[in-house]
Amino acid sequence: MAKKQKKSRQAKDFAQSMGRRASALNGGWQGVPYDAADIYGQHTQSWMPPLWSADTERGPFRNRVVSRARDLVRNDGWAAGTVTRVQDNAIGITLRPISKPDYRALRT
């Protein structure tokens, strides 16, 4: 009988620890599924950012940002290397368009 009680106690302790672990990962679950949606938490209570589109936020400053970025690429080797690295990783180092037209369709 003592073994059964001990196993039952261990199972209960394990379930409680898993519940605490899940609760800690979920921010304590105060009725919201995500920590970012919590309005009562210590870190998010006074955090109310405006909801704008990305185009609205960058609109007035776009030309300034683009001109500065282009100037950096022209005059700074590190910036030029960074842009080249990103392009190479996205497109590939040797991108050569090879056109293979359908000659039968072009004859008519």
VOPADO-600914 format. One record per atom (N, C-alpha, C): residue number from 1; residue in one letter; chain; atom name; z, x, y. Coordinates in steps of 0.001 Angstrom, whole numbers, always signed. Layout:
% residues N
<atom k="NUM" r="A" c="A" a="CA" c3="Z" c1="X" c2="Y"/>
...
***
This chain:
% residues 108
<atom k="1" r="M" c="A" a="N" c3="+0" c1="+826" c2="-1191"/>
<atom k="1" r="M" c="A" a="CA" c3="+0" c1="+0" c2="+0"/>
<atom k="1" r="M" c="A" a="C" c3="+0" c1="+869" c2="+1253"/>
<atom k="2" r="A" c="A" a="N" c3="+692" c1="+1996" c2="+1214"/>
<atom k="2" r="A" c="A" a="CA" c3="+776" c1="+2875" c2="+2369"/>
<atom k="2" r="A" c="A" a="C" c3="-589" c1="+3485" c2="+2691"/>
<atom k="3" r="K" c="A" a="N" c3="-1392" c1="+3778" c2="+1632"/>
<atom k="3" r="K" c="A" a="CA" c3="-2724" c1="+4340" c2="+1850"/>
<atom k="3" r="K" c="A" a="C" c3="-3624" c1="+3328" c2="+2546"/>
<atom k="4" r="K" c="A" a="N" c3="-3513" c1="+2063" c2="+2139"/>
<atom k="4" r="K" c="A" a="CA" c3="-4326" c1="+1019" c2="+2745"/>
<atom k="4" r="K" c="A" a="C" c3="-3987" c1="+850" c2="+4215"/>
<atom k="5" r="Q" c="A" a="N" c3="-2713" c1="+891" c2="+4546"/>
<atom k="5" r="Q" c="A" a="CA" c3="-2270" c1="+764" c2="+5942"/>
<atom k="5" r="Q" c="A" a="C" c3="-2730" c1="+1969" c2="+6753"/>
<atom k="6" r="K" c="A" a="N" c3="-2674" c1="+3154" c2="+6134"/>
<atom k="6" r="K" c="A" a="CA" c3="-3093" c1="+4360" c2="+6831"/>
<atom k="6" r="K" c="A" a="C" c3="-4592" c1="+4307" c2="+7130"/>
<atom k="7" r="K" c="A" a="N" c3="-5401" c1="+3873" c2="+6155"/>
<atom k="7" r="K" c="A" a="CA" c3="-6841" c1="+3755" c2="+6363"/>
<atom k="7" r="K" c="A" a="C" c3="-7136" c1="+2696" c2="+7416"/>
<atom k="8" r="S" c="A" a="N" c3="-6415" c1="+1598" c2="+7349"/>
<atom k="8" r="S" c="A" a="CA" c3="-6612" c1="+540" c2="+8332"/>
<atom k="8" r="S" c="A" a="C" c3="-6276" c1="+1039" c2="+9730"/>
<atom k="9" r="R" c="A" a="N" c3="-5198" c1="+1790" c2="+9841"/>
<atom k="9" r="R" c="A" a="CA" c3="-4781" c1="+2361" c2="+11136"/>
<atom k="9" r="R" c="A" a="C" c3="-5820" c1="+3353" c2="+11655"/>
<atom k="10" r="Q" c="A" a="N" c3="-6369" c1="+4192" c2="+10751"/>
<atom k="10" r="Q" c="A" a="CA" c3="-7385" c1="+5156" c2="+11145"/>
<atom k="10" r="Q" c="A" a="C" c3="-8650" c1="+4449" c2="+11615"/>
<atom k="11" r="A" c="A" a="N" c3="-9029" c1="+3403" c2="+10905"/>
<atom k="11" r="A" c="A" a="CA" c3="-10221" c1="+2649" c2="+11297"/>
<atom k="11" r="A" c="A" a="C" c3="-10007" c1="+1999" c2="+12661"/>
<atom k="12" r="K" c="A" a="N" c3="-8829" c1="+1469" c2="+12892"/>
<atom k="12" r="K" c="A" a="CA" c3="-8516" c1="+830" c2="+14179"/>
<atom k="12" r="K" c="A" a="C" c3="-8532" c1="+1864" c2="+15305"/>
<atom k="13" r="D" c="A" a="N" c3="-7923" c1="+3036" c2="+15061"/>
<atom k="13" r="D" c="A" a="CA" c3="-7919" c1="+4100" c2="+16072"/>
<atom k="13" r="D" c="A" a="C" c3="-9343" c1="+4562" c2="+16387"/>
<atom k="14" r="F" c="A" a="N" c3="-10169" c1="+4680" c2="+15325"/>
<atom k="14" r="F" c="A" a="CA" c3="-11545" c1="+5097" c2="+15517"/>
<atom k="14" r="F" c="A" a="C" c3="-12301" c1="+4064" c2="+16357"/>
<atom k="15" r="A" c="A" a="N" c3="-12132" c1="+2804" c2="+16057"/>
<atom k="15" r="A" c="A" a="CA" c3="-12805" c1="+1743" c2="+16805"/>
<atom k="15" r="A" c="A" a="C" c3="-12362" c1="+1745" c2="+18266"/>
<atom k="16" r="Q" c="A" a="N" c3="-11070" c1="+1967" c2="+18499"/>
<atom k="16" r="Q" c="A" a="CA" c3="-10577" c1="+2016" c2="+19883"/>
<atom k="16" r="Q" c="A" a="C" c3="-11155" c1="+3218" c2="+20620"/>
<atom k="17" r="S" c="A" a="N" c3="-11222" c1="+4375" c2="+19939"/>
<atom k="17" r="S" c="A" a="CA" c3="-11761" c1="+5562" c2="+20607"/>
<atom k="17" r="S" c="A" a="C" c3="-13242" c1="+5382" c2="+20912"/>
<atom k="18" r="M" c="A" a="N" c3="-13971" c1="+4745" c2="+20010"/>
<atom k="18" r="M" c="A" a="CA" c3="-15391" c1="+4480" c2="+20265"/>
<atom k="18" r="M" c="A" a="C" c3="-15551" c1="+3500" c2="+21415"/>
<atom k="19" r="G" c="A" a="N" c3="-14679" c1="+2519" c2="+21490"/>
<atom k="19" r="G" c="A" a="CA" c3="-14720" c1="+1568" c2="+22598"/>
<atom k="19" r="G" c="A" a="C" c3="-14440" c1="+2243" c2="+23925"/>
<atom k="20" r="R" c="A" a="N" c3="-13461" c1="+3150" c2="+23931"/>
<atom k="20" r="R" c="A" a="CA" c3="-13153" c1="+3890" c2="+25166"/>
<atom k="20" r="R" c="A" a="C" c3="-14317" c1="+4790" c2="+25555"/>
<atom k="21" r="R" c="A" a="N" c3="-14928" c1="+5414" c2="+24553"/>
<atom k="21" r="R" c="A" a="CA" c3="-16056" c1="+6306" c2="+24819"/>
<atom k="21" r="R" c="A" a="C" c3="-17234" c1="+5516" c2="+25397"/>
<atom k="22" r="A" c="A" a="N" c3="-17535" c1="+4380" c2="+24808"/>
<atom k="22" r="A" c="A" a="CA" c3="-18632" c1="+3547" c2="+25308"/>
<atom k="22" r="A" c="A" a="C" c3="-18314" c1="+3033" c2="+26703"/>
<atom k="23" r="S" c="A" a="N" c3="-17066" c1="+2691" c2="+26933"/>
<atom k="23" r="S" c="A" a="CA" c3="-16662" c1="+2207" c2="+28252"/>
<atom k="23" r="S" c="A" a="C" c3="-16790" c1="+3314" c2="+29290"/>
<atom k="24" r="A" c="A" a="N" c3="-16437" c1="+4536" c2="+28914"/>
<atom k="24" r="A" c="A" a="CA" c3="-16545" c1="+5655" c2="+29853"/>
<atom k="24" r="A" c="A" a="C" c3="-18001" c1="+5942" c2="+30184"/>
<atom k="25" r="L" c="A" a="N" c3="-18868" c1="+5832" c2="+29183"/>
<atom k="25" r="L" c="A" a="CA" c3="-20282" c1="+6069" c2="+29433"/>
<atom k="25" r="L" c="A" a="C" c3="-20897" c1="+4976" c2="+30284"/>
<atom k="26" r="N" c="A" a="N" c3="-20337" c1="+3812" c2="+30252"/>
<atom k="26" r="N" c="A" a="CA" c3="-20876" c1="+2674" c2="+30970"/>
<atom k="26" r="N" c="A" a="C" c3="-20155" c1="+2454" c2="+32295"/>
<atom k="27" r="G" c="A" a="N" c3="-19357" c1="+3370" c2="+32717"/>
<atom k="27" r="G" c="A" a="CA" c3="-18669" c1="+3228" c2="+33992"/>
<atom k="27" r="G" c="A" a="C" c3="-17527" c1="+2230" c2="+33950"/>
<atom k="28" r="G" c="A" a="N" c3="-17041" c1="+1909" c2="+32775"/>
<atom k="28" r="G" c="A" a="CA" c3="-15920" c1="+1005" c2="+32672"/>
<atom k="28" r="G" c="A" a="C" c3="-16324" c1="-457" c2="+32539"/>
<atom k="29" r="W" c="A" a="N" c3="-17600" c1="-777" c2="+32632"/>
<atom k="29" r="W" c="A" a="CA" c3="-18150" c1="-2138" c2="+32514"/>
<atom k="29" r="W" c="A" a="C" c3="-17337" c1="-3133" c2="+33312"/>
<atom k="30" r="Q" c="A" a="N" c3="-17647" c1="-3227" c2="+34552"/>
<atom k="30" r="Q" c="A" a="CA" c3="-16999" c1="-4217" c2="+35404"/>
<atom k="30" r="Q" c="A" a="C" c3="-17979" c1="-5332" c2="+35717"/>
<atom k="31" r="G" c="A" a="N" c3="-18728" c1="-5735" c2="+34710"/>
<atom k="31" r="G" c="A" a="CA" c3="-19668" c1="-6823" c2="+34893"/>
<atom k="31" r="G" c="A" a="C" c3="-21057" c1="-6381" c2="+35300"/>
<atom k="32" r="V" c="A" a="N" c3="-21295" c1="-5090" c2="+35415"/>
<atom k="32" r="V" c="A" a="CA" c3="-22623" c1="-4595" c2="+35765"/>
<atom k="32" r="V" c="A" a="C" c3="-23083" c1="-3619" c2="+34681"/>
<atom k="33" r="P" c="A" a="N" c3="-24337" c1="-3692" c2="+34288"/>
<atom k="33" r="P" c="A" a="CA" c3="-24798" c1="-2829" c2="+33210"/>
<atom k="33" r="P" c="A" a="C" c3="-25093" c1="-1391" c2="+33634"/>
<atom k="34" r="Y" c="A" a="N" c3="-25236" c1="-1132" c2="+34936"/>
<atom k="34" r="Y" c="A" a="CA" c3="-25566" c1="+214" c2="+35412"/>
<atom k="34" r="Y" c="A" a="C" c3="-24561" c1="+645" c2="+36471"/>
<atom k="35" r="D" c="A" a="N" c3="-24222" c1="+1931" c2="+36453"/>
<atom k="35" r="D" c="A" a="CA" c3="-23305" c1="+2459" c2="+37453"/>
<atom k="35" r="D" c="A" a="C" c3="-23866" c1="+2296" c2="+38862"/>
<atom k="36" r="A" c="A" a="N" c3="-25165" c1="+2425" c2="+39016"/>
<atom k="36" r="A" c="A" a="CA" c3="-25781" c1="+2329" c2="+40343"/>
<atom k="36" r="A" c="A" a="C" c3="-25672" c1="+924" c2="+40926"/>
<atom k="37" r="A" c="A" a="N" c3="-25467" c1="-79" c2="+40079"/>
<atom k="37" r="A" c="A" a="CA" c3="-25351" c1="-1457" c2="+40560"/>
<atom k="37" r="A" c="A" a="C" c3="-23913" c1="-1839" c2="+40881"/>
<atom k="38" r="D" c="A" a="N" c3="-22971" c1="-972" c2="+40564"/>
<atom k="38" r="D" c="A" a="CA" c3="-21548" c1="-1271" c2="+40775"/>
<atom k="38" r="D" c="A" a="C" c3="-21208" c1="-1217" c2="+42261"/>
<atom k="39" r="I" c="A" a="N" c3="-20609" c1="-2273" c2="+42798"/>
<atom k="39" r="I" c="A" a="CA" c3="-20238" c1="-2279" c2="+44220"/>
<atom k="39" r="I" c="A" a="C" c3="-18743" c1="-2079" c2="+44409"/>
<atom k="40" r="Y" c="A" a="N" c3="-18005" c1="-1953" c2="+43314"/>
<atom k="40" r="Y" c="A" a="CA" c3="-16555" c1="-1775" c2="+43418"/>
<atom k="40" r="Y" c="A" a="C" c3="-16112" c1="-380" c2="+43041"/>
<atom k="41" r="G" c="A" a="N" c3="-16997" c1="+444" c2="+42528"/>
<atom k="41" r="G" c="A" a="CA" c3="-16633" c1="+1789" c2="+42092"/>
<atom k="41" r="G" c="A" a="C" c3="-16302" c1="+2694" c2="+43270"/>
<atom k="42" r="Q" c="A" a="N" c3="-15563" c1="+3737" c2="+42972"/>
<atom k="42" r="Q" c="A" a="CA" c3="-15112" c1="+4671" c2="+44005"/>
<atom k="42" r="Q" c="A" a="C" c3="-16282" c1="+5373" c2="+44696"/>
<atom k="43" r="H" c="A" a="N" c3="-17309" c1="+5712" c2="+43943"/>
<atom k="43" r="H" c="A" a="CA" c3="-18411" c1="+6480" c2="+44512"/>
<atom k="43" r="H" c="A" a="C" c3="-19514" c1="+5607" c2="+45104"/>
<atom k="44" r="T" c="A" a="N" c3="-19595" c1="+4359" c2="+44690"/>
<atom k="44" r="T" c="A" a="CA" c3="-20704" c1="+3516" c2="+45124"/>
<atom k="44" r="T" c="A" a="C" c3="-20287" c1="+2360" c2="+46011"/>
<atom k="45" r="Q" c="A" a="N" c3="-19030" c1="+2267" c2="+46341"/>
<atom k="45" r="Q" c="A" a="CA" c3="-18524" c1="+1120" c2="+47097"/>
<atom k="45" r="Q" c="A" a="C" c3="-19176" c1="+989" c2="+48474"/>
<atom k="46" r="S" c="A" a="N" c3="-19314" c1="+2075" c2="+49182"/>
<atom k="46" r="S" c="A" a="CA" c3="-19859" c1="+2000" c2="+50541"/>
<atom k="46" r="S" c="A" a="C" c3="-21312" c1="+2478" c2="+50608"/>
<atom k="47" r="W" c="A" a="N" c3="-21942" c1="+2610" c2="+49470"/>
<atom k="47" r="W" c="A" a="CA" c3="-23313" c1="+3120" c2="+49423"/>
<atom k="47" r="W" c="A" a="C" c3="-24267" c1="+1941" c2="+49383"/>
<atom k="48" r="M" c="A" a="N" c3="-24902" c1="+1645" c2="+50501"/>
<atom k="48" r="M" c="A" a="CA" c3="-25857" c1="+548" c2="+50603"/>
<atom k="48" r="M" c="A" a="C" c3="-27133" c1="+1053" c2="+51282"/>
<atom k="49" r="P" c="A" a="N" c3="-27995" c1="+1765" c2="+50537"/>
<atom k="49" r="P" c="A" a="CA" c3="-29219" c1="+2292" c2="+51149"/>
<atom k="49" r="P" c="A" a="C" c3="-30205" c1="+1168" c2="+51425"/>
<atom k="50" r="P" c="A" a="N" c3="-31043" c1="+1327" c2="+52451"/>
<atom k="50" r="P" c="A" a="CA" c3="-32056" c1="+296" c2="+52719"/>
<atom k="50" r="P" c="A" a="C" c3="-33148" c1="+334" c2="+51657"/>
<atom k="51" r="L" c="A" a="N" c3="-33752" c1="-784" c2="+51402"/>
<atom k="51" r="L" c="A" a="CA" c3="-34806" c1="-878" c2="+50402"/>
<atom k="51" r="L" c="A" a="C" c3="-36150" c1="-965" c2="+51111"/>
<atom k="52" r="W" c="A" a="N" c3="-36813" c1="+191" c2="+51238"/>
<atom k="52" r="W" c="A" a="CA" c3="-38121" c1="+274" c2="+51866"/>
<atom k="52" r="W" c="A" a="C" c3="-39106" c1="+798" c2="+50854"/>
<atom k="53" r="S" c="A" a="N" c3="-40363" c1="+555" c2="+51119"/>
<atom k="53" r="S" c="A" a="CA" c3="-41384" c1="+1146" c2="+50256"/>
<atom k="53" r="S" c="A" a="C" c3="-41562" c1="+2612" c2="+50632"/>
<atom k="54" r="A" c="A" a="N" c3="-42093" c1="+3375" c2="+49726"/>
<atom k="54" r="A" c="A" a="CA" c3="-42314" c1="+4802" c2="+49995"/>
<atom k="54" r="A" c="A" a="C" c3="-43307" c1="+4992" c2="+51136"/>
<atom k="55" r="D" c="A" a="N" c3="-44304" c1="+4110" c2="+51228"/>
<atom k="55" r="D" c="A" a="CA" c3="-45288" c1="+4223" c2="+52307"/>
<atom k="55" r="D" c="A" a="C" c3="-44650" c1="+3982" c2="+53669"/>
<atom k="56" r="T" c="A" a="N" c3="-43719" c1="+3046" c2="+53751"/>
<atom k="56" r="T" c="A" a="CA" c3="-43053" c1="+2768" c2="+55016"/>
<atom k="56" r="T" c="A" a="C" c3="-42188" c1="+3947" c2="+55440"/>
<atom k="57" r="E" c="A" a="N" c3="-41526" c1="+4582" c2="+54465"/>
<atom k="57" r="E" c="A" a="CA" c3="-40649" c1="+5707" c2="+54793"/>
<atom k="57" r="E" c="A" a="C" c3="-41429" c1="+6929" c2="+55262"/>
<atom k="58" r="R" c="A" a="N" c3="-42536" c1="+7219" c2="+54604"/>
<atom k="58" r="R" c="A" a="CA" c3="-43247" c1="+8457" c2="+54943"/>
<atom k="58" r="R" c="A" a="C" c3="-44296" c1="+8251" c2="+56024"/>
<atom k="59" r="G" c="A" a="N" c3="-44645" c1="+7011" c2="+56329"/>
<atom k="59" r="G" c="A" a="CA" c3="-45724" c1="+6695" c2="+57239"/>
<atom k="59" r="G" c="A" a="C" c3="-45715" c1="+7452" c2="+58552"/>
<atom k="60" r="P" c="A" a="N" c3="-44651" c1="+7353" c2="+59335"/>
<atom k="60" r="P" c="A" a="CA" c3="-44673" c1="+7990" c2="+60647"/>
<atom k="60" r="P" c="A" a="C" c3="-44664" c1="+9517" c2="+60592"/>
<atom k="61" r="F" c="A" a="N" c3="-44250" c1="+10093" c2="+59471"/>
<atom k="61" r="F" c="A" a="CA" c3="-44105" c1="+11552" c2="+59400"/>
<atom k="61" r="F" c="A" a="C" c3="-45145" c1="+12203" c2="+58499"/>
<atom k="62" r="R" c="A" a="N" c3="-46069" c1="+11416" c2="+57961"/>
<atom k="62" r="R" c="A" a="CA" c3="-47025" c1="+11946" c2="+57006"/>
<atom k="62" r="R" c="A" a="C" c3="-47855" c1="+13094" c2="+57578"/>
<atom k="63" r="N" c="A" a="N" c3="-48409" c1="+12925" c2="+58753"/>
<atom k="63" r="N" c="A" a="CA" c3="-49283" c1="+13955" c2="+59321"/>
<atom k="63" r="N" c="A" a="C" c3="-48536" c1="+15263" c2="+59542"/>
<atom k="64" r="R" c="A" a="N" c3="-47300" c1="+15173" c2="+59977"/>
<atom k="64" r="R" c="A" a="CA" c3="-46504" c1="+16385" c2="+60208"/>
<atom k="64" r="R" c="A" a="C" c3="-46223" c1="+17097" c2="+58879"/>
<atom k="65" r="V" c="A" a="N" c3="-45870" c1="+16346" c2="+57861"/>
<atom k="65" r="V" c="A" a="CA" c3="-45567" c1="+16935" c2="+56562"/>
<atom k="65" r="V" c="A" a="C" c3="-46815" c1="+17570" c2="+55950"/>
<atom k="66" r="V" c="A" a="N" c3="-47942" c1="+16883" c2="+56021"/>
<atom k="66" r="V" c="A" a="CA" c3="-49186" c1="+17414" c2="+55456"/>
<atom k="66" r="V" c="A" a="C" c3="-49607" c1="+18681" c2="+56191"/>
<atom k="67" r="S" c="A" a="N" c3="-49518" c1="+18689" c2="+57501"/>
<atom k="67" r="S" c="A" a="CA" c3="-49936" c1="+19887" c2="+58243"/>
<atom k="67" r="S" c="A" a="C" c3="-49022" c1="+21067" c2="+57939"/>
<atom k="68" r="R" c="A" a="N" c3="-47733" c1="+20822" c2="+57790"/>
<atom k="68" r="R" c="A" a="CA" c3="-46814" c1="+21919" c2="+57454"/>
<atom k="68" r="R" c="A" a="C" c3="-47068" c1="+22442" c2="+56047"/>
<atom k="69" r="A" c="A" a="N" c3="-47323" c1="+21533" c2="+55099"/>
<atom k="69" r="A" c="A" a="CA" c3="-47588" c1="+21965" c2="+53730"/>
<atom k="69" r="A" c="A" a="C" c3="-48877" c1="+22779" c2="+53657"/>
<atom k="70" r="R" c="A" a="N" c3="-49905" c1="+22331" c2="+54345"/>
<atom k="70" r="R" c="A" a="CA" c3="-51170" c1="+23075" c2="+54336"/>
<atom k="70" r="R" c="A" a="C" c3="-51023" c1="+24432" c2="+55006"/>
<atom k="71" r="D" c="A" a="N" c3="-50249" c1="+24492" c2="+56077"/>
<atom k="71" r="D" c="A" a="CA" c3="-50011" c1="+25764" c2="+56750"/>
<atom k="71" r="D" c="A" a="C" c3="-49263" c1="+26728" c2="+55826"/>
<atom k="72" r="L" c="A" a="N" c3="-48285" c1="+26207" c2="+55088"/>
<atom k="72" r="L" c="A" a="CA" c3="-47562" c1="+27064" c2="+54142"/>
<atom k="72" r="L" c="A" a="C" c3="-48496" c1="+27603" c2="+53067"/>
<atom k="73" r="V" c="A" a="N" c3="-49367" c1="+26762" c2="+52537"/>
<atom k="73" r="V" c="A" a="CA" c3="-50275" c1="+27207" c2="+51481"/>
<atom k="73" r="V" c="A" a="C" c3="-51238" c1="+28260" c2="+52017"/>
<atom k="74" r="R" c="A" a="N" c3="-51683" c1="+28105" c2="+53253"/>
<atom k="74" r="R" c="A" a="CA" c3="-52601" c1="+29089" c2="+53840"/>
<atom k="74" r="R" c="A" a="C" c3="-51914" c1="+30416" c2="+54145"/>
<atom k="75" r="N" c="A" a="N" c3="-50660" c1="+30380" c2="+54569"/>
<atom k="75" r="N" c="A" a="CA" c3="-50023" c1="+31588" c2="+55104"/>
<atom k="75" r="N" c="A" a="C" c3="-48905" c1="+32160" c2="+54249"/>
<atom k="76" r="D" c="A" a="N" c3="-48557" c1="+31518" c2="+53140"/>
<atom k="76" r="D" c="A" a="CA" c3="-47455" c1="+32006" c2="+52317"/>
<atom k="76" r="D" c="A" a="C" c3="-47928" c1="+32107" c2="+50874"/>
<atom k="77" r="G" c="A" a="N" c3="-47886" c1="+33308" c2="+50334"/>
<atom k="77" r="G" c="A" a="CA" c3="-48350" c1="+33528" c2="+48973"/>
<atom k="77" r="G" c="A" a="C" c3="-47553" c1="+32765" c2="+47934"/>
<atom k="78" r="W" c="A" a="N" c3="-46245" c1="+32639" c2="+48146"/>
<atom k="78" r="W" c="A" a="CA" c3="-45404" c1="+31914" c2="+47192"/>
<atom k="78" r="W" c="A" a="C" c3="-45793" c1="+30434" c2="+47155"/>
<atom k="79" r="A" c="A" a="N" c3="-46031" c1="+29852" c2="+48316"/>
<atom k="79" r="A" c="A" a="CA" c3="-46429" c1="+28439" c2="+48368"/>
<atom k="79" r="A" c="A" a="C" c3="-47803" c1="+28251" c2="+47734"/>
<atom k="80" r="A" c="A" a="N" c3="-48733" c1="+29165" c2="+48012"/>
<atom k="80" r="A" c="A" a="CA" c3="-50069" c1="+29073" c2="+47422"/>
<atom k="80" r="A" c="A" a="C" c3="-49994" c1="+29207" c2="+45903"/>
<atom k="81" r="G" c="A" a="N" c3="-49158" c1="+30126" c2="+45425"/>
<atom k="81" r="G" c="A" a="CA" c3="-48982" c1="+30296" c2="+43985"/>
<atom k="81" r="G" c="A" a="C" c3="-48373" c1="+29068" c2="+43333"/>
<atom k="82" r="T" c="A" a="N" c3="-47447" c1="+28430" c2="+44035"/>
<atom k="82" r="T" c="A" a="CA" c3="-46823" c1="+27217" c2="+43507"/>
<atom k="82" r="T" c="A" a="C" c3="-47849" c1="+26103" c2="+43363"/>
<atom k="83" r="V" c="A" a="N" c3="-48661" c1="+25909" c2="+44385"/>
<atom k="83" r="V" c="A" a="CA" c3="-49685" c1="+24866" c2="+44329"/>
<atom k="83" r="V" c="A" a="C" c3="-50696" c1="+25176" c2="+43224"/>
<atom k="84" r="T" c="A" a="N" c3="-51090" c1="+26420" c2="+43109"/>
<atom k="84" r="T" c="A" a="CA" c3="-52028" c1="+26815" c2="+42061"/>
<atom k="84" r="T" c="A" a="C" c3="-51438" c1="+26569" c2="+40678"/>
<atom k="85" r="R" c="A" a="N" c3="-50160" c1="+26882" c2="+40505"/>
<atom k="85" r="R" c="A" a="CA" c3="-49500" c1="+26676" c2="+39212"/>
<atom k="85" r="R" c="A" a="C" c3="-49449" c1="+25199" c2="+38850"/>
<atom k="86" r="V" c="A" a="N" c3="-49126" c1="+24360" c2="+39822"/>
<atom k="86" r="V" c="A" a="CA" c3="-49074" c1="+22921" c2="+39560"/>
<atom k="86" r="V" c="A" a="C" c3="-50464" c1="+22396" c2="+39208"/>
<atom k="87" r="Q" c="A" a="N" c3="-51474" c1="+22837" c2="+39927"/>
<atom k="87" r="Q" c="A" a="CA" c3="-52843" c1="+22405" c2="+39628"/>
<atom k="87" r="Q" c="A" a="C" c3="-53284" c1="+22869" c2="+38250"/>
<atom k="88" r="D" c="A" a="N" c3="-52985" c1="+24117" c2="+37909"/>
<atom k="88" r="D" c="A" a="CA" c3="-53374" c1="+24634" c2="+36600"/>
<atom k="88" r="D" c="A" a="C" c3="-52686" c1="+23873" c2="+35477"/>
<atom k="89" r="N" c="A" a="N" c3="-51435" c1="+23510" c2="+35678"/>
<atom k="89" r="N" c="A" a="CA" c3="-50717" c1="+22778" c2="+34638"/>
<atom k="89" r="N" c="A" a="C" c3="-51201" c1="+21342" c2="+34525"/>
<atom k="90" r="A" c="A" a="N" c3="-51653" c1="+20766" c2="+35624"/>
<atom k="90" r="A" c="A" a="CA" c3="-52102" c1="+19374" c2="+35591"/>
<atom k="90" r="A" c="A" a="C" c3="-53555" c1="+19257" c2="+35139"/>
<atom k="91" r="I" c="A" a="N" c3="-54407" c1="+20149" c2="+35598"/>
<atom k="91" r="I" c="A" a="CA" c3="-55847" c1="+20037" c2="+35342"/>
<atom k="91" r="I" c="A" a="C" c3="-56288" c1="+21023" c2="+34272"/>
<atom k="92" r="G" c="A" a="N" c3="-55827" c1="+22217" c2="+34369"/>
<atom k="92" r="G" c="A" a="CA" c3="-56278" c1="+23274" c2="+33470"/>
<atom k="92" r="G" c="A" a="C" c3="-56879" c1="+24397" c2="+34289"/>
<atom k="93" r="I" c="A" a="N" c3="-56879" c1="+25582" c2="+33730"/>
<atom k="93" r="I" c="A" a="CA" c3="-57323" c1="+26752" c2="+34490"/>
<atom k="93" r="I" c="A" a="C" c3="-58827" c1="+26749" c2="+34691"/>
<atom k="94" r="T" c="A" a="N" c3="-59566" c1="+26421" c2="+33664"/>
<atom k="94" r="T" c="A" a="CA" c3="-61028" c1="+26483" c2="+33761"/>
<atom k="94" r="T" c="A" a="C" c3="-61609" c1="+25089" c2="+33631"/>
<atom k="95" r="L" c="A" a="N" c3="-61570" c1="+24361" c2="+34677"/>
<atom k="95" r="L" c="A" a="CA" c3="-62168" c1="+23031" c2="+34693"/>
<atom k="95" r="L" c="A" a="C" c3="-63602" c1="+23181" c2="+35165"/>
<atom k="96" r="R" c="A" a="N" c3="-64543" c1="+22954" c2="+34248"/>
<atom k="96" r="R" c="A" a="CA" c3="-65951" c1="+23017" c2="+34583"/>
<atom k="96" r="R" c="A" a="C" c3="-66598" c1="+21712" c2="+34176"/>
<atom k="97" r="P" c="A" a="N" c3="-67143" c1="+20987" c2="+35127"/>
<atom k="97" r="P" c="A" a="CA" c3="-67817" c1="+19756" c2="+34733"/>
<atom k="97" r="P" c="A" a="C" c3="-69106" c1="+20078" c2="+33975"/>
<atom k="98" r="I" c="A" a="N" c3="-69273" c1="+19451" c2="+32862"/>
<atom k="98" r="I" c="A" a="CA" c3="-70472" c1="+19633" c2="+32056"/>
<atom k="98" r="I" c="A" a="C" c3="-71117" c1="+18261" c2="+31938"/>
<atom k="99" r="S" c="A" a="N" c3="-72271" c1="+18146" c2="+32559"/>
<atom k="99" r="S" c="A" a="CA" c3="-72907" c1="+16838" c2="+32525"/>
<atom k="99" r="S" c="A" a="C" c3="-73861" c1="+16792" c2="+31344"/>
<atom k="100" r="K" c="A" a="N" c3="-73796" c1="+15720" c2="+30623"/>
<atom k="100" r="K" c="A" a="CA" c3="-74698" c1="+15497" c2="+29494"/>
<atom k="100" r="K" c="A" a="C" c3="-75318" c1="+14118" c2="+29678"/>
<atom k="101" r="P" c="A" a="N" c3="-76348" c1="+14057" c2="+30493"/>
<atom k="101" r="P" c="A" a="CA" c3="-76954" c1="+12743" c2="+30728"/>
<atom k="101" r="P" c="A" a="C" c3="-77706" c1="+12250" c2="+29498"/>
<atom k="102" r="D" c="A" a="N" c3="-77882" c1="+10971" c2="+29441"/>
<atom k="102" r="D" c="A" a="CA" c3="-78653" c1="+10339" c2="+28364"/>
<atom k="102" r="D" c="A" a="C" c3="-80117" c1="+10358" c2="+28783"/>
<atom k="103" r="Y" c="A" a="N" c3="-80870" c1="+11339" c2="+28247"/>
<atom k="103" r="Y" c="A" a="CA" c3="-82256" c1="+11524" c2="+28671"/>
<atom k="103" r="Y" c="A" a="C" c3="-83148" c1="+10338" c2="+28279"/>
<atom k="104" r="R" c="A" a="N" c3="-82829" c1="+9698" c2="+27152"/>
<atom k="104" r="R" c="A" a="CA" c3="-83637" c1="+8544" c2="+26736"/>
<atom k="104" r="R" c="A" a="C" c3="-83489" c1="+7405" c2="+27751"/>
<atom k="105" r="A" c="A" a="N" c3="-82293" c1="+7213" c2="+28271"/>
<atom k="105" r="A" c="A" a="CA" c3="-82084" c1="+6139" c2="+29241"/>
<atom k="105" r="A" c="A" a="C" c3="-82700" c1="+6497" c2="+30585"/>
<atom k="106" r="L" c="A" a="N" c3="-82777" c1="+7787" c2="+30909"/>
<atom k="106" r="L" c="A" a="CA" c3="-83345" c1="+8200" c2="+32194"/>
<atom k="106" r="L" c="A" a="C" c3="-84868" c1="+8150" c2="+32208"/>
<atom k="107" r="R" c="A" a="N" c3="-85517" c1="+8214" c2="+31038"/>
<atom k="107" r="R" c="A" a="CA" c3="-86978" c1="+8193" c2="+30977"/>
<atom k="107" r="R" c="A" a="C" c3="-87565" c1="+6851" c2="+31388"/>
<atom k="108" r="T" c="A" a="N" c3="-86856" c1="+5808" c2="+31167"/>
<atom k="108" r="T" c="A" a="CA" c3="-87424" c1="+4491" c2="+31467"/>
<atom k="108" r="T" c="A" a="C" c3="-87272" c1="+4094" c2="+32899"/>
***
